[in-house]
Amino acid sequence: MFDVTQIRKDFPMLRGLKMQNKDFIYFDNAATTLKPYCVIDAIKDYYENYSMNTHRGDYDFAYKADEAYEESRQIVASFIGAKKTEIAFTSGASMGLNVIAYGWKKFLTKDDEILLTEAEHASNVLPWFRVKEEVGCKISYIPLDEDGKCTPENLRKVISSKTKIVSLAHITNVLGFENDIKELCKIAHEYGAIFVCDGAQSVPHMKIDVKDLDVDFLTFSGHKMCGPTGIGVLYGKFELLDKIDPLLLGGGMNSTFSLCGDVSLLLPPTKFEAGTQNIEGVIGLGAAIKYLEKIGMSNIEKYERELRAYLIKKIKQVPNIILYNEKASTGIVTFNIKGIHAQDESSLLNSKGICVRSGQHCAKLLVERFGTDATCRASLYFYNTYAEIDAFVSALMEGGDFLDAFFN
């Protein structure tokens, strides 16, 4: 049974600040999430009891570190329906997307095309910009529909035999729409293109099966799913991982190298993990996934969608509210108050202990579409409550001039 009151006791920030009698409503979960005790305890256990390097030592403590590290890899693989050999650890979704872009550019020519949308996060834009600069290929954009969603119909309007890569977010980080990745991927494959999925905003919130979606690559970050910062996952079909070159070279990812410069790399995923890895991050991510699975991803998705529906209903009552993604279904709600700059509004909310994001949210291509240089974004997770939404909307109701609202 999903019990949000009990769940909130698992998070030290939610318990600690309440005990200190401090107001704290955290609605910036799309940026990062809070960490439960079990994740913190797993990291603490590693540092206190077997803080060794992995895949190097021939003694008991090192073997224990190896086991914990590889157990987390299996946990991740099972979580998204992949094989263990298809899971490489990275520093986050950004690094994963850079690895893919770097690794695939050798297969591109100046006559080829990469398809993105204007709603993509910088991490799914800038690596491809660099590929374009180095290879000379073309970047084009799939038109968004009137709501701001990437539809299969619009992909069909622009894809061609020149398209070699389609790289899209499963859920966009500002508009919050869930793209039909399975159908979009099917279309890309019809044209012989590979499909790259940015799962940073989807993997933490719903059940993902990479085999069912048939994506070629998927990236996501641990810190957006109750895990540590600095750890992420690159999933790729094994035969594709085997084809691409690693971004980083170093110890632990090669089988041999010689004085004349001959280098033999290990098989995926090890060839993508040069040097000492973020071992505590990997272990913490494994603990985070086990925690999410205990709650149930279907329970998390259902509760968040119900929360969002309630938030939309309440926030529409705020005078002069501008909603940019009312028709989305995920926990991301992007808005402004007419006549008040986004950063002023977020500062007002901060004065009441409410945390939201303001700015361009690393999606700078959307500025022209919005007609404003910044927006506010409230993003929900499974430990948020209806009472928090009521308090948030009540704060927005103050309206009027920001400085008057702040000092009165």
Residue, then its C-alpha position, 0 to 999 in steps of 0.5 A: m500500500f502506498d503511504v506517503t506519510q510513512i514514506r516521508k519518514d524515510f528522508p532525513m531532510l523531510r524529518g530533520l527540518k520538520m523537527q527544527n520547525k522549519d518550513f520546507i516544501y521541495f518542488d524541484n525534483a526534476a533538478t535533483t531528488l532527496k535521498p532516503y536513509c537507505v541510500i545514505d546508509a549503503i554509502k556509509d557502509y561502504y566507506e566504513n567497512y570495505s572502502m576498497n577499489t574495484h576489479r584490482g585487489d586479490y584480498d577479501f575486502a576488495y572482493k566484497a567491493d567488487e561484489a557490491y559494485e557488480e550487484s548494483r550493475q545487475i540491479v540496474a539491468s533488471f530495473i530497465g529490462a536490460k542485460k548486465t553487459e549492456i549497462a555502463f556506469t557514467s557520471g550522469a546522463s550528460m556524460g552518457l549522451n557525450v559518450i554516445a555522440y563521441g562514439w557514433k560520430k565516426f559513422l557519420t558524414k557531412d551528408d548525414e542528419i541528426l534529428l532533435t527537438e527544440a524541447e531538448h535539455a542542453s545535454n541532448v543538444l550540445p554534444w550533437f552540436r559538437v559532432k556537427e562542427e567536427v563532421g559537418c553533418k546537419i542538425s534538424y528539428i522535429p516540429l513540436d505540436e501546438d502543445g509542445k509535444c513531439t508526435p510520431e506524425n511530425l517525425r514522419k514529416v521530417i525524417s529521411s534516408k539521410t537521417k542517421i540519429v534521432s535523439l529525444a527525451h522520453i519526458t522533456n524537462v520543461l514541458g513535461f510531455e511523455n513522448d511515445i518513444k516506442e512508436l518514435c523508435k519504430i519510425a527511426h528504425e524504418y529509416g535505418a537511424i539509431f534512436v537515442c533516448d534521454g531518460a533522465q526525467s522518465v526512468p525515476h518516475m515510471k517502469i521502463d523496459v528498454k527491450d519493449l521500447d527497442v531504444d538503441f541507447l538510453t541514459f539517466s542519472g542517479h541523483k534524479m531517482c533518490g540516488p547519489t550525485g555523480i553517478g549515471v547509467l548508459y544503456g546500449k544494445f551490446e552490439l552497438l556498445d561494441k562498435i563505438d569507441p570509449l570517450l575516456l581511456g585509462g586503467g581497467m578498460n584495456s586488455t593489453f597495450s604495447l610500446c608500439g601503441d597497439v591497444s586492445l580494449l575490453l568488451p562492453p561495458t568495462k571498456f567505458e569505465a576507465g580509471t577508478q569509478n564512483i564506487e560509492g555512487v554505484i552502490g548508492l544507486g543500487a540501494a536507491i533502485k531497490y528502494l523505488e522497487k519496494i515502493g513500486m514504480s506503478n504506484i509512484e507513477k499513479y500517485e504522481r499523476e494524481l498529484r499533478a491533476y490536483l496541482i493543475k486544478k488548484i493552480k488555475q485558480v491563481p489570478n494571472i497565472i500563465l501555464y505553459n504545459e497544462k495538457a502534460s501528464t507528468g509531475i512537471v508544471t511550468f508557469n509564470i505569474k503575469g507581470i512578475h519575473a520568474q526569479d522574483e516569484s521563486s524568491l517569494l516562494n523561497s521566503k515561505g520555504i517553498c523550493v521551485r526552479s526558475g530560469q531557462h532550465c537548460a532548455k534554451l531553445l524554448v525561449e522563443r516559443f515561450g516568448t519570455d526569458a525565464t519560467c518557474r517550474a514546480s516538479l513533483y515526486f512521490y514524497n510530495t503531498y496534497a497539503e504541500i500543493d495547497a500551501f504552494v498555491s496559497a503562496l502564489m495567491e498573494g500575487g500583485d507586485f513582488l516587492d509588496a508581497f515580499f515585504n508585507 
